[in-house]
């Protein structure tokens, strides 16, 4: 594969491009990741994901609530918090959420894979993703489990339209040569699961939309900014005059104060 002739895209990269093409350029073309700050929300999510990853990599006989909480303590990410008090509150919130999750979950599942990185090419577009967990289903099918740490679960409509899940299903079918029978959004904190599917005809349609956006991104040379309420929280605001104007405008001030 000639790496100079292909574009590598993850679900998060596509999401950022849709939000603001200039933000995509700053991060993925200019490589300004060093200017992006780690947030408390990101650190919390990373800690929960890491604990669950290592928990399901243990033999079933070693899995217990005590071990899960120990993994969470050991793998806790300290960056991004505004002081020790906030960090302690979030640690307690995470531990409480994991206790509840352990009580309602089948912890004896032996996954087909955990934190599985996959990528595949569709012409000059390479889609890639990291799947939290893949379980075996009946027959040759597989189940994709995606952990979420938001406080509110997605609606069924949002889950059915979730672009990341479409990409994950396409990657599993291409790289593992097995169908995805269902996908589960496991809201660890909110305490709910939302299940969705991508039948073959739906997957083809949704994947086509993804590749269409990817082709648009690949051909983009301007990366025109798309100012909006999100500008107030952008780490790269100082490099974007249009974003600064958006934040300074009277209509943006209430949103900035709420943030």
C-alpha positions in Angstrom: 0.0 0.0 0.0 1.3 3.4 -1.0 0.7 5.4 2.2 1.0 8.7 0.4 -1.9 7.9 -1.8 -4.4 6.9 0.9 -6.3 8.8 3.7 -6.6 7.1 7.1 -9.8 7.9 9.0 -11.2 6.9 12.3 -14.7 7.6 13.6 -13.5 10.4 15.7 -11.6 12.0 12.8 -14.8 12.0 10.7 -16.8 13.4 13.6 -14.3 16.3 14.0 -14.4 17.0 10.2 -18.2 17.2 10.3 -18.1 19.5 13.3 -15.4 21.8 11.8 -13.1 21.1 8.9 -10.6 23.5 10.2 -10.4 21.7 13.5 -9.7 18.5 11.5 -6.9 20.2 9.6 -5.3 21.5 12.8 -5.2 18.1 14.4 -4.8 15.6 11.5 -3.0 17.7 8.9 -1.0 20.2 10.9 -0.5 17.8 13.8 -1.3 20.2 16.6 -2.3 17.5 19.1 0.2 18.9 21.6 -2.1 22.0 22.0 -5.1 19.8 22.9 -5.7 19.6 26.6 -6.8 16.5 28.4 -10.2 17.1 30.0 -11.7 15.5 33.1 -14.3 13.9 31.0 -11.7 12.2 28.8 -9.6 11.1 31.7 -12.7 9.6 33.4 -13.7 7.7 30.3 -10.2 6.4 29.7 -10.0 5.1 33.3 -13.3 3.2 33.1 -12.4 1.8 29.6 -9.0 0.6 30.9 -10.5 -1.1 33.9 -13.1 -3.0 31.9 -10.5 -4.0 29.3 -8.2 -5.6 31.8 -11.2 -7.1 33.7 -12.3 -9.1 30.7 -8.8 -10.2 29.9 -8.7 -12.0 33.3 -9.6 -15.7 33.6 -13.3 -16.0 34.6 -12.2 -17.4 38.0 -10.2 -14.3 38.9 -13.0 -11.8 38.1 -14.7 -10.2 41.0 -16.0 -6.8 42.1 -13.0 -6.4 44.3 -10.7 -7.0 41.3 -12.6 -4.7 39.1 -12.4 -1.8 41.6 -8.7 -2.5 42.1 -8.1 -2.3 38.4 -10.0 1.0 38.3 -7.8 2.3 41.1 -4.6 1.1 39.5 -5.4 2.4 36.0 -6.9 5.8 37.1 -5.8 8.7 34.8 -5.0 11.7 36.9 -4.6 14.3 34.1 -7.3 16.8 33.2 -8.9 17.5 36.6 -9.2 20.9 38.2 -7.8 20.0 41.6 -7.8 17.1 44.0 -11.4 17.6 45.1 -12.8 17.2 41.6 -10.5 14.2 41.0 -11.7 12.5 44.2 -15.4 13.1 43.4 -14.9 11.5 39.9 -13.1 8.5 41.3 -15.9 7.9 43.7 -18.5 8.4 40.9 -16.6 5.9 38.7 -16.3 3.3 41.5 -20.0 3.6 42.2 -20.9 3.2 38.6 -18.7 0.1 38.2 -20.3 -1.5 41.3 -23.7 -1.1 39.7 -22.4 -2.3 36.4 -20.9 -5.4 37.9 -24.3 -6.2 39.5 -26.2 -6.2 36.3 -23.7 -7.6 33.8 -22.7 -11.1 32.8 -19.1 -11.0 34.0 -18.4 -14.6 32.9 -18.4 -13.7 29.2 -15.2 -14.8 27.4 -14.7 -12.1 24.7 -13.5 -12.9 21.2 -11.3 -9.8 21.6 -10.9 -6.7 23.8 -9.7 -3.3 22.6 -9.3 -4.7 19.1 -7.6 -2.4 16.5 -8.8 -3.0 12.9 -8.3 -1.2 9.6 -9.3 -1.9 6.0 -9.1 -0.1 2.7 -11.9 1.0 0.4 -10.1 2.3 -2.6 -8.0 5.3 -1.4 -9.8 5.5 1.9 -8.6 3.4 4.9 -11.0 3.2 7.8 -9.7 2.3 11.2 -11.2 1.8 14.6 -10.5 0.4 18.0 -13.3 -1.8 19.3 -13.8 -2.0 23.1 -15.0 -5.6 23.0 -16.1 -8.2 20.5 -18.1 -11.3 21.7 -19.0 -14.5 19.9 -22.6 -14.9 19.1 -24.6 -17.9 17.9 -23.1 -19.6 14.8 -20.4 -17.5 13.2 -21.8 -14.1 14.3 -20.1 -11.6 16.4 -21.4 -8.9 18.8 -19.6 -5.5 19.1 -19.8 -3.9 22.6 -19.0 -0.2 22.9 -18.6 1.2 26.4 -19.9 4.7 27.0 -19.4 6.8 30.1 -21.9 9.6 29.4 -24.6 10.3 31.9 -27.4 9.9 29.4 -27.9 7.0 27.0 -28.5 7.5 23.3 -31.9 7.2 21.9 -32.7 4.1 19.8 -32.8 6.4 16.8 -29.3 7.8 17.5 -27.9 4.3 18.1 -29.3 3.1 14.8 -27.6 6.0 13.0 -24.3 5.8 15.0 -21.5 6.2 12.4 -18.8 4.7 14.6 -20.9 1.5 14.9 -21.3 1.4 11.1 -17.6 1.6 10.7 -16.9 -1.1 13.3 -19.4 -3.5 11.7 -17.8 -2.9 8.3 -14.3 -3.5 9.7 -15.3 -6.7 11.5 -16.9 -8.1 8.4 -13.9 -7.1 6.2 -11.1 -8.2 8.5 -12.6 -11.1 10.5 -14.8 -12.3 7.7 -17.7 -12.8 10.1 -21.1 -11.0 10.3 -22.0 -8.7 13.1 -25.3 -9.8 14.5 -25.8 -6.9 16.8 -24.0 -4.0 18.4 -24.4 -2.9 22.0 -23.9 0.6 23.5 -23.2 -0.2 27.1 -23.7 2.9 29.2 -21.6 2.0 32.2 -22.5 5.2 34.2 -26.1 5.7 33.0 -26.9 2.0 33.7 -28.5 1.1 30.4 -27.7 -0.7 27.2 -28.9 0.3 23.8 -28.8 -2.5 21.1 -28.8 -1.8 17.4 -28.2 -3.8 14.2 -26.9 -3.2 10.7 -28.5 -5.7 8.3 -26.5 -6.1 5.1 -28.5 -3.7 3.0 -28.5 -1.1 5.8 -24.7 -1.5 6.3 -24.0 -1.0 2.6 -26.1 2.2 2.6 -24.6 3.6 5.8 -21.0 2.7 4.7 -21.6 4.4 1.4 -22.5 7.6 3.3 -19.3 7.3 5.4 -17.2 6.8 2.3 -18.9 9.8 0.6 -17.9 12.0 3.5 -14.4 10.5 3.5 -14.0 11.3 -0.3 -15.2 14.9 0.4 -12.6 15.2 3.2 -9.9 13.7 1.0 -10.6 16.3 -1.8 -10.8 19.2 0.6 -8.0 21.8 0.3 -9.6 24.7 2.1 -10.8 23.2 5.4 -13.2 26.1 5.8 -14.1 26.7 9.5 -17.6 26.0 10.7 -18.0 28.3 13.7 -20.6 27.5 16.4 -21.2 27.1 20.1 -18.4 24.5 20.3 -15.8 27.2 19.5 -15.9 28.4 23.1 -14.4 25.1 24.3 -11.9 24.6 21.5 -8.3 24.3 22.6 -7.1 25.8 19.2 -9.3 28.9 19.3 -6.3 31.2 19.4 -5.4 30.0 15.9 -8.8 30.6 14.4 -10.0 34.2 13.8 -13.5 33.0 12.7 -13.9 31.0 15.9 -12.8 34.0 18.0 -15.4 36.2 16.3 -18.0 33.5 17.0 -17.1 33.5 20.7 -17.1 37.3 20.9 -20.5 37.7 19.2 -23.5 38.5 21.5 -25.3 35.3 20.5 -22.4 33.2 21.7 -21.9 34.7 25.1 -24.7 32.9 26.9 -23.4 29.6 25.6 -19.9 30.4 26.6 -21.1 31.2 30.1 -23.0 27.9 30.3 -19.9 26.0 29.4 
